[in-house]
Amino acid sequence: MERTIAATLFAAVMATATAGAATAQTAEPAAKSGATAGEAAGPARAERMQKWSNRLNKRFEADDKNRDGALDRAEVEARLNKAFDRRDKNRDGRRPALTGS
């Protein structure tokens, strides 16, 4: 079970990190305004992306306790345990399934 939880958290961390790169490479359609792809994105979007990147970097730096530039299993598990504990309201070691309603 711990391995599954750790693997899930690791996948989420990696998805978050790669989503930023994928989003940064995605250009909004420029044909609507006649502008180039870079101009269509505009400075406001670039600013939002920079803020998001800064937050992600700060989170990574906070989780990288030994400052080696990588997240190891213990660092990922610590992050997962902290997140789980915040959601385990009655402290029984279980969290109910999320519902769609």
Residue, then its C-alpha position, 0 to 999 in steps of 0.5 A: m500500500e505504501r508503495t502504491i501511495a508513494a508511486t501515485l504521489f511521485a506520478a503526480v509530482m512528475a505530471t505537475a512538473t511536465a505539465g508546465a513544460a507542455t503548457a509553456q510550449t502550447a501556443e494559443p491560436a494566432a490566426k484569430s488576431g492575425a498575430t504570431a503565436g508569441e504575440a498571441a500569448g501576450p505578456a499577461r500569459a507569460e507573467r502567469m506562466q512565470k508565477w506558476s513556474n516560480r511556485l513550482n520551483k519553491r515547492f520543489e526546493a522546500d521538498d528537497k530537504n537534503r538539497d541534492g537537486a532531486l526528490d528521493r523516496a523519503e522526501v516524496e513520502a514525507r510530502l505524501n504523508k503531510a498531505f494525507d494527514r491534512r485530509d484525515k480529519n478524524r485521524d483514523g488513518r483512512r480517507p474516504a473516497l472522493t465523490g462526484s457530487 
